[in-house]
Amino acid sequence: MRETIAAIFEELGFAVVAAGNAREALTVLADRDTALALLFTDVQMPGMSGTELAVEARKLRPEMKVIFTSGYTGKPLPIAPLVAKPFRRQLLSELVAKTLAR
């Protein structure tokens, strides 16, 4: 799934840095030489939830924009937008543009 989503972001014109898990993502985020504008993460992951990852990411990069994705169709998360899986490329494109514009 990670590769598919990375390919969608690349098709939309974004450079992508993919991480295999939350710990890898935090290592990438800690590297201030890597320019990053958006964290796109699943809500449910082994080891650390997407919400926990977002909190830690914002400690490292307070300006970091976040979008969550999930197959779970529960209530929205108060800290960032949520796009339910499966989603259409156009919906993701619009949500990313809106999120980055904030």
N, CA, C and O atoms as CSV, one atom per row, in Angstrom:
chain,resi,resn,atom,element,x,y,z
A,1,MET,N,N,0.823,-1.183,0.000
A,1,MET,CA,C,0.000,0.000,0.000
A,1,MET,C,C,0.879,1.264,0.000
A,1,MET,O,O,0.567,2.244,-0.676
A,2,ARG,N,N,1.971,1.226,0.761
A,2,ARG,CA,C,2.861,2.382,0.847
A,2,ARG,C,C,3.387,2.774,-0.532
A,2,ARG,O,O,3.449,3.956,-0.871
A,3,GLU,N,N,3.767,1.764,-1.327
A,3,GLU,CA,C,4.305,2.035,-2.661
A,3,GLU,C,C,3.247,2.650,-3.567
A,3,GLU,O,O,3.548,3.544,-4.359
A,4,THR,N,N,2.018,2.178,-3.455
A,4,THR,CA,C,0.927,2.707,-4.274
A,4,THR,C,C,0.655,4.162,-3.942
A,4,THR,O,O,0.494,4.990,-4.838
A,5,ILE,N,N,0.604,4.472,-2.661
A,5,ILE,CA,C,0.347,5.856,-2.245
A,5,ILE,C,C,1.524,6.744,-2.627
A,5,ILE,O,O,1.321,7.876,-3.067
A,6,ALA,N,N,2.739,6.257,-2.470
A,6,ALA,CA,C,3.913,7.035,-2.878
A,6,ALA,C,C,3.848,7.333,-4.370
A,6,ALA,O,O,4.170,8.443,-4.792
A,7,ALA,N,N,3.438,6.360,-5.171
A,7,ALA,CA,C,3.319,6.567,-6.619
A,7,ALA,C,C,2.268,7.621,-6.940
A,7,ALA,O,O,2.459,8.430,-7.848
A,8,ILE,N,N,1.166,7.618,-6.209
A,8,ILE,CA,C,0.125,8.641,-6.421
A,8,ILE,C,C,0.692,10.023,-6.128
A,8,ILE,O,O,0.494,10.954,-6.909
A,9,PHE,N,N,1.391,10.161,-5.014
A,9,PHE,CA,C,1.982,11.461,-4.674
A,9,PHE,C,C,2.987,11.898,-5.741
A,9,PHE,O,O,3.038,13.075,-6.100
A,10,GLU,N,N,3.779,10.966,-6.241
A,10,GLU,CA,C,4.743,11.298,-7.287
A,10,GLU,C,C,4.036,11.722,-8.577
A,10,GLU,O,O,4.483,12.651,-9.250
A,11,GLU,N,N,2.930,11.045,-8.926
A,11,GLU,CA,C,2.136,11.430,-10.092
A,11,GLU,C,C,1.556,12.839,-9.930
A,11,GLU,O,O,1.346,13.553,-10.911
A,12,LEU,N,N,1.303,13.220,-8.688
A,12,LEU,CA,C,0.778,14.558,-8.404
A,12,LEU,C,C,1.883,15.614,-8.393
A,12,LEU,O,O,1.611,16.802,-8.220
A,13,GLY,N,N,3.131,15.176,-8.579
A,13,GLY,CA,C,4.246,16.108,-8.677
A,13,GLY,C,C,5.042,16.323,-7.406
A,13,GLY,O,O,5.850,17.248,-7.329
A,14,PHE,N,N,4.827,15.493,-6.422
A,14,PHE,CA,C,5.536,15.631,-5.153
A,14,PHE,C,C,6.739,14.699,-5.092
A,14,PHE,O,O,6.698,13.586,-5.617
A,15,ALA,N,N,7.796,15.153,-4.456
A,15,ALA,CA,C,8.913,14.275,-4.117
A,15,ALA,C,C,8.497,13.512,-2.863
A,15,ALA,O,O,7.918,14.093,-1.946
A,16,VAL,N,N,8.787,12.228,-2.822
A,16,VAL,CA,C,8.316,11.380,-1.730
A,16,VAL,C,C,9.497,10.760,-0.996
A,16,VAL,O,O,10.445,10.267,-1.608
A,17,VAL,N,N,9.418,10.796,0.326
A,17,VAL,CA,C,10.338,10.052,1.176
A,17,VAL,C,C,9.459,9.077,1.949
A,17,VAL,O,O,8.718,9.478,2.846
A,18,ALA,N,N,9.544,7.800,1.602
A,18,ALA,CA,C,8.706,6.788,2.241
A,18,ALA,C,C,9.457,6.142,3.392
A,18,ALA,O,O,10.667,5.926,3.323
A,19,ALA,N,N,8.723,5.840,4.443
A,19,ALA,CA,C,9.296,5.168,5.612
A,19,ALA,C,C,8.506,3.892,5.866
A,19,ALA,O,O,7.288,3.858,5.688
A,20,GLY,N,N,9.201,2.855,6.279
A,20,GLY,CA,C,8.571,1.567,6.522
A,20,GLY,C,C,7.778,1.479,7.815
A,20,GLY,O,O,6.922,0.608,7.971
A,21,ASN,N,N,8.065,2.381,8.736
A,21,ASN,CA,C,7.356,2.385,10.012
A,21,ASN,C,C,7.546,3.750,10.685
A,21,ASN,O,O,8.246,4.616,10.161
A,22,ALA,N,N,6.926,3.927,11.828
A,22,ALA,CA,C,6.966,5.220,12.512
A,22,ALA,C,C,8.381,5.600,12.952
A,22,ALA,O,O,8.761,6.768,12.870
A,23,ARG,N,N,9.149,4.638,13.410
A,23,ARG,CA,C,10.524,4.935,13.851
A,23,ARG,C,C,11.371,5.438,12.679
A,23,ARG,O,O,12.131,6.396,12.823
A,24,GLU,N,N,11.239,4.791,11.527
A,24,GLU,CA,C,11.956,5.263,10.344
A,24,GLU,C,C,11.501,6.684,9.973
A,24,GLU,O,O,12.322,7.530,9.618
A,25,ALA,N,N,10.218,6.932,10.059
A,25,ALA,CA,C,9.690,8.259,9.746
A,25,ALA,C,C,10.285,9.309,10.678
A,25,ALA,O,O,10.647,10.398,10.233
A,26,LEU,N,N,10.389,8.994,11.953
A,26,LEU,CA,C,10.961,9.950,12.905
A,26,LEU,C,C,12.436,10.205,12.629
A,26,LEU,O,O,12.921,11.319,12.827
A,27,THR,N,N,13.152,9.185,12.173
A,27,THR,CA,C,14.556,9.374,11.800
A,27,THR,C,C,14.659,10.342,10.621
A,27,THR,O,O,15.505,11.237,10.620
A,28,VAL,N,N,13.804,10.163,9.629
A,28,VAL,CA,C,13.788,11.076,8.477
A,28,VAL,C,C,13.424,12.488,8.924
A,28,VAL,O,O,14.053,13.458,8.501
A,29,LEU,N,N,12.421,12.602,9.768
A,29,LEU,CA,C,11.977,13.917,10.242
A,29,LEU,C,C,13.049,14.625,11.063
A,29,LEU,O,O,13.122,15.854,11.062
A,30,ALA,N,N,13.874,13.864,11.758
A,30,ALA,CA,C,14.930,14.454,12.581
A,30,ALA,C,C,16.053,15.044,11.730
A,30,ALA,O,O,16.809,15.893,12.202
A,31,ASP,N,N,16.162,14.603,10.492
A,31,ASP,CA,C,17.197,15.108,9.579
A,31,ASP,C,C,16.742,16.432,8.986
A,31,ASP,O,O,15.973,16.456,8.025
A,32,ARG,N,N,17.211,17.521,9.553
A,32,ARG,CA,C,16.778,18.851,9.115
A,32,ARG,C,C,17.261,19.204,7.714
A,32,ARG,O,O,16.809,20.200,7.149
A,33,ASP,N,N,18.165,18.419,7.138
A,33,ASP,CA,C,18.617,18.655,5.771
A,33,ASP,C,C,17.599,18.164,4.744
A,33,ASP,O,O,17.690,18.503,3.564
A,34,THR,N,N,16.633,17.368,5.192
A,34,THR,CA,C,15.592,16.869,4.310
A,34,THR,C,C,14.387,17.800,4.394
A,34,THR,O,O,13.780,17.940,5.456
A,35,ALA,N,N,14.041,18.439,3.273
A,35,ALA,CA,C,12.887,19.337,3.233
A,35,ALA,C,C,11.613,18.508,3.163
A,35,ALA,O,O,11.442,17.683,2.265
A,36,LEU,N,N,10.736,18.733,4.106
A,36,LEU,CA,C,9.465,18.007,4.166
A,36,LEU,C,C,8.344,18.978,4.478
A,36,LEU,O,O,8.486,19.840,5.344
A,37,ALA,N,N,7.226,18.841,3.775
A,37,ALA,CA,C,6.094,19.736,3.996
A,37,ALA,C,C,4.889,19.018,4.580
A,37,ALA,O,O,4.032,19.650,5.198
A,38,LEU,N,N,4.814,17.695,4.390
A,38,LEU,CA,C,3.596,16.971,4.742
A,38,LEU,C,C,3.934,15.573,5.231
A,38,LEU,O,O,4.784,14.887,4.663
A,39,LEU,N,N,3.256,15.162,6.291
A,39,LEU,CA,C,3.319,13.784,6.781
A,39,LEU,C,C,1.984,13.139,6.446
A,39,LEU,O,O,0.937,13.601,6.899
A,40,PHE,N,N,2.017,12.074,5.655
A,40,PHE,CA,C,0.817,11.304,5.312
A,40,PHE,C,C,0.974,9.957,5.973
A,40,PHE,O,O,1.886,9.204,5.634
A,41,THR,N,N,0.097,9.638,6.914
A,41,THR,CA,C,0.264,8.421,7.700
A,41,THR,C,C,-1.063,7.743,7.986
A,41,THR,O,O,-2.102,8.393,8.101
A,42,ASP,N,N,-1.007,6.424,8.097
A,42,ASP,CA,C,-2.177,5.659,8.492
A,42,ASP,C,C,-2.422,5.894,9.975
A,42,ASP,O,O,-1.486,6.137,10.736
A,43,VAL,N,N,-3.663,5.823,10.374
A,43,VAL,CA,C,-4.000,5.998,11.788
A,43,VAL,C,C,-3.518,4.807,12.602
A,43,VAL,O,O,-2.962,4.971,13.688
A,44,GLN,N,N,-3.734,3.609,12.074
A,44,GLN,CA,C,-3.377,2.401,12.818
A,44,GLN,C,C,-2.136,1.761,12.204
A,44,GLN,O,O,-2.129,1.365,11.038
A,45,MET,N,N,-1.095,1.673,13.015
A,45,MET,CA,C,0.157,1.045,12.596
A,45,MET,C,C,0.703,0.254,13.771
A,45,MET,O,O,0.407,0.574,14.922
A,46,PRO,N,N,1.497,-0.777,13.497
A,46,PRO,CA,C,2.115,-1.507,14.607
A,46,PRO,C,C,3.189,-0.663,15.286
A,46,PRO,O,O,3.927,0.068,14.627
A,47,GLY,N,N,3.265,-0.770,16.588
A,47,GLY,CA,C,4.327,-0.093,17.338
A,47,GLY,C,C,3.993,1.309,17.789
A,47,GLY,O,O,4.199,1.646,18.954
A,48,MET,N,N,3.486,2.128,16.898
A,48,MET,CA,C,3.148,3.518,17.219
A,48,MET,C,C,1.998,3.925,16.302
A,48,MET,O,O,2.065,3.717,15.091
A,49,SER,N,N,0.960,4.496,16.865
A,49,SER,CA,C,-0.175,4.910,16.043
A,49,SER,C,C,0.192,6.130,15.199
A,49,SER,O,O,1.159,6.831,15.494
A,50,GLY,N,N,-0.575,6.370,14.168
A,50,GLY,CA,C,-0.368,7.552,13.348
A,50,GLY,C,C,-0.538,8.831,14.144
A,50,GLY,O,O,0.163,9.813,13.900
A,51,THR,N,N,-1.451,8.830,15.080
A,51,THR,CA,C,-1.655,10.000,15.932
A,51,THR,C,C,-0.421,10.261,16.785
A,51,THR,O,O,0.015,11.405,16.912
A,52,GLU,N,N,0.141,9.210,17.368
A,52,GLU,CA,C,1.364,9.365,18.157
A,52,GLU,C,C,2.513,9.846,17.276
A,52,GLU,O,O,3.309,10.690,17.689
A,53,LEU,N,N,2.596,9.306,16.062
A,53,LEU,CA,C,3.631,9.743,15.130
A,53,LEU,C,C,3.476,11.222,14.812
A,53,LEU,O,O,4.466,11.953,14.783
A,54,ALA,N,N,2.265,11.666,14.577
A,54,ALA,CA,C,2.032,13.080,14.261
A,54,ALA,C,C,2.446,13.982,15.408
A,54,ALA,O,O,3.029,15.043,15.182
A,55,VAL,N,N,2.156,13.579,16.628
A,55,VAL,CA,C,2.552,14.371,17.801
A,55,VAL,C,C,4.075,14.470,17.870
A,55,VAL,O,O,4.618,15.553,18.087
A,56,GLU,N,N,4.759,13.352,17.686
A,56,GLU,CA,C,6.228,13.350,17.721
A,56,GLU,C,C,6.808,14.137,16.540
A,56,GLU,O,O,7.805,14.843,16.691
A,57,ALA,N,N,6.182,14.012,15.371
A,57,ALA,CA,C,6.649,14.748,14.187
A,57,ALA,C,C,6.571,16.252,14.420
A,57,ALA,O,O,7.476,16.992,14.036
A,58,ARG,N,N,5.500,16.695,15.043
A,58,ARG,CA,C,5.348,18.128,15.287
A,58,ARG,C,C,6.288,18.630,16.375
A,58,ARG,O,O,6.557,19.830,16.441
A,59,LYS,N,N,6.787,17.761,17.215
A,59,LYS,CA,C,7.829,18.162,18.163
A,59,LYS,C,C,9.122,18.460,17.405
A,59,LYS,O,O,9.848,19.398,17.733
A,60,LEU,N,N,9.394,17.646,16.389
A,60,LEU,CA,C,10.600,17.835,15.581
A,60,LEU,C,C,10.436,18.965,14.565
A,60,LEU,O,O,11.377,19.706,14.281
A,61,ARG,N,N,9.233,19.081,14.030
A,61,ARG,CA,C,8.943,20.075,12.988
A,61,ARG,C,C,7.563,20.666,13.257
A,61,ARG,O,O,6.566,20.180,12.724
A,62,PRO,N,N,7.501,21.693,14.067
A,62,PRO,CA,C,6.208,22.268,14.454
A,62,PRO,C,C,5.351,22.729,13.270
A,62,PRO,O,O,4.125,22.780,13.366
A,63,GLU,N,N,6.002,23.060,12.164
A,63,GLU,CA,C,5.275,23.533,10.987
A,63,GLU,C,C,4.695,22.392,10.150
A,63,GLU,O,O,3.984,22.647,9.178
A,64,MET,N,N,4.982,21.162,10.504
A,64,MET,CA,C,4.593,19.991,9.712
A,64,MET,C,C,3.085,19.887,9.552
A,64,MET,O,O,2.340,19.918,10.532
A,65,LYS,N,N,2.645,19.762,8.308
A,65,LYS,CA,C,1.246,19.493,7.994
A,65,LYS,C,C,1.071,17.975,8.016
A,65,LYS,O,O,1.992,17.233,7.673
A,66,VAL,N,N,-0.116,17.520,8.421
A,66,VAL,CA,C,-0.375,16.087,8.556
A,66,VAL,C,C,-1.717,15.754,7.913
A,66,VAL,O,O,-2.693,16.491,8.051
A,67,ILE,N,N,-1.742,14.635,7.212
A,67,ILE,CA,C,-2.997,14.046,6.745
A,67,ILE,C,C,-2.973,12.584,7.170
A,67,ILE,O,O,-1.983,11.880,6.969
A,68,PHE,N,N,-4.082,12.139,7.761
A,68,PHE,CA,C,-4.226,10.744,8.156
A,68,PHE,C,C,-5.041,10.000,7.111
A,68,PHE,O,O,-5.865,10.587,6.410
A,69,THR,N,N,-4.799,8.710,7.020
A,69,THR,CA,C,-5.646,7.833,6.225
A,69,THR,C,C,-5.989,6.626,7.074
A,69,THR,O,O,-5.246,6.256,7.984
A,70,SER,N,N,-7.126,6.015,6.765
A,70,SER,CA,C,-7.531,4.837,7.512
A,70,SER,C,C,-8.666,4.134,6.786
A,70,SER,O,O,-9.467,4.764,6.095
A,71,GLY,N,N,-8.720,2.829,6.951
A,71,GLY,CA,C,-9.862,2.065,6.483
A,71,GLY,C,C,-10.993,2.127,7.503
A,71,GLY,O,O,-12.125,1.742,7.212
A,72,TYR,N,N,-10.681,2.604,8.677
A,72,TYR,CA,C,-11.653,2.758,9.754
A,72,TYR,C,C,-12.502,3.986,9.479
A,72,TYR,O,O,-11.962,5.054,9.193
A,73,THR,N,N,-13.780,3.860,9.556
A,73,THR,CA,C,-14.664,4.983,9.221
A,73,THR,C,C,-15.293,5.611,10.459
A,73,THR,O,O,-16.455,6.017,10.436
A,74,GLY,N,N,-14.535,5.687,11.514
A,74,GLY,CA,C,-15.028,6.281,12.753
A,74,GLY,C,C,-15.008,7.794,12.710
A,74,GLY,O,O,-14.975,8.395,11.636
A,75,LYS,N,N,-15.029,8.409,13.886
A,75,LYS,CA,C,-15.077,9.862,13.959
A,75,LYS,C,C,-13.775,10.497,13.479
A,75,LYS,O,O,-12.709,9.893,13.598
A,76,PRO,N,N,-13.857,11.717,12.936
A,76,PRO,CA,C,-12.649,12.409,12.467
A,76,PRO,C,C,-11.687,12.699,13.611
A,76,PRO,O,O,-12.086,12.800,14.772
A,77,LEU,N,N,-10.425,12.830,13.262
A,77,LEU,CA,C,-9.400,13.150,14.253
A,77,LEU,C,C,-9.288,14.668,14.373
A,77,LEU,O,O,-9.276,15.367,13.360
A,78,PRO,N,N,-9.208,15.178,15.583
A,78,PRO,CA,C,-9.196,16.635,15.748
A,78,PRO,C,C,-7.890,17.320,15.355
A,78,PRO,O,O,-7.864,18.541,15.203
A,79,ILE,N,N,-6.801,16.559,15.186
A,79,ILE,CA,C,-5.521,17.234,14.958
A,79,ILE,C,C,-5.128,17.358,13.493
A,79,ILE,O,O,-4.187,18.084,13.170
A,80,ALA,N,N,-5.835,16.657,12.592
A,80,ALA,CA,C,-5.481,16.732,11.170
A,80,ALA,C,C,-6.599,16.102,10.345
A,80,ALA,O,O,-7.396,15.320,10.864
A,81,PRO,N,N,-6.654,16.444,9.060
A,81,PRO,CA,C,-7.668,15.839,8.193
A,81,PRO,C,C,-7.473,14.334,8.064
A,81,PRO,O,O,-6.368,13.817,8.227
A,82,LEU,N,N,-8.566,13.646,7.770
A,82,LEU,CA,C,-8.559,12.200,7.597
A,82,LEU,C,C,-9.192,11.867,6.258
A,82,LEU,O,O,-10.289,12.338,5.957
A,83,VAL,N,N,-8.510,11.056,5.448
A,83,VAL,CA,C,-9.072,10.566,4.192
A,83,VAL,C,C,-9.267,9.062,4.346
A,83,VAL,O,O,-8.324,8.328,4.641
A,84,ALA,N,N,-10.504,8.613,4.143
A,84,ALA,CA,C,-10.832,7.207,4.322
A,84,ALA,C,C,-10.392,6.394,3.116
A,84,ALA,O,O,-10.553,6.819,1.972
A,85,LYS,N,N,-9.830,5.210,3.390
A,85,LYS,CA,C,-9.457,4.280,2.322
A,85,LYS,C,C,-10.662,3.429,1.966
A,85,LYS,O,O,-11.440,3.077,2.852
A,86,PRO,N,N,-10.837,3.098,0.738
A,86,PRO,CA,C,-10.050,3.534,-0.415
A,86,PRO,C,C,-10.451,4.958,-0.806
A,86,PRO,O,O,-11.593,5.370,-0.602
A,87,PHE,N,N,-9.509,5.693,-1.362
A,87,PHE,CA,C,-9.795,7.060,-1.777
A,87,PHE,C,C,-9.396,7.243,-3.231
A,87,PHE,O,O,-8.575,6.502,-3.770
A,88,ARG,N,N,-9.991,8.237,-3.843
A,88,ARG,CA,C,-9.664,8.547,-5.237
A,88,ARG,C,C,-8.498,9.517,-5.285
A,88,ARG,O,O,-8.309,10.341,-4.390
A,89,ARG,N,N,-7.734,9.400,-6.336
A,89,ARG,CA,C,-6.569,10.263,-6.555
A,89,ARG,C,C,-6.972,11.743,-6.503
A,89,ARG,O,O,-6.271,12.555,-5.900
A,90,GLN,N,N,-8.089,12.090,-7.128
A,90,GLN,CA,C,-8.548,13.479,-7.164
A,90,GLN,C,C,-8.860,13.997,-5.760
A,90,GLN,O,O,-8.526,15.135,-5.431
A,91,LEU,N,N,-9.495,13.172,-4.938
A,91,LEU,CA,C,-9.802,13.569,-3.563
A,91,LEU,C,C,-8.515,13.822,-2.784
A,91,LEU,O,O,-8.407,14.809,-2.056
A,92,LEU,N,N,-7.545,12.929,-2.939
A,92,LEU,CA,C,-6.264,13.113,-2.252
A,92,LEU,C,C,-5.586,14.390,-2.724
A,92,LEU,O,O,-5.067,15.155,-1.911
A,93,SER,N,N,-5.588,14.623,-4.023
A,93,SER,CA,C,-4.975,15.827,-4.582
A,93,SER,C,C,-5.591,17.090,-3.989
A,93,SER,O,O,-4.871,18.010,-3.599
A,94,GLU,N,N,-6.908,17.137,-3.920
A,94,GLU,CA,C,-7.596,18.300,-3.367
A,94,GLU,C,C,-7.300,18.478,-1.881
A,94,GLU,O,O,-7.074,19.597,-1.421
A,95,LEU,N,N,-7.299,17.376,-1.132
A,95,LEU,CA,C,-7.030,17.456,0.305
A,95,LEU,C,C,-5.596,17.914,0.578
A,95,LEU,O,O,-5.363,18.718,1.480
A,96,VAL,N,N,-4.641,17.409,-0.195
A,96,VAL,CA,C,-3.242,17.810,-0.024
A,96,VAL,C,C,-3.091,19.306,-0.320
A,96,VAL,O,O,-2.453,20.031,0.445
A,97,ALA,N,N,-3.670,19.759,-1.415
A,97,ALA,CA,C,-3.576,21.182,-1.771
A,97,ALA,C,C,-4.193,22.059,-0.673
A,97,ALA,O,O,-3.616,23.075,-0.285
A,98,LYS,N,N,-5.336,21.668,-0.194
A,98,LYS,CA,C,-6.004,22.432,0.874
A,98,LYS,C,C,-5.177,22.435,2.158
A,98,LYS,O,O,-5.045,23.470,2.810
A,99,THR,N,N,-4.629,21.294,2.517
A,99,THR,CA,C,-3.837,21.169,3.741
A,99,THR,C,C,-2.552,21.995,3.657
A,99,THR,O,O,-2.196,22.690,4.608
A,100,LEU,N,N,-1.862,21.920,2.527
A,100,LEU,CA,C,-0.619,22.667,2.377
A,100,LEU,C,C,-0.858,24.183,2.308
A,100,LEU,O,O,0.033,24.964,2.643
A,101,ALA,N,N,-2.038,24.594,1.881
A,101,ALA,CA,C,-2.359,26.020,1.777
A,101,ALA,C,C,-2.649,26.647,3.142
A,101,ALA,O,O,-2.621,27.869,3.285
A,102,ARG,N,N,-2.926,25.807,4.143
A,102,ARG,CA,C,-3.234,26.344,5.479
A,102,ARG,C,C,-2.002,26.851,6.162
A,102,ARG,O,O,-2.077,27.336,7.291
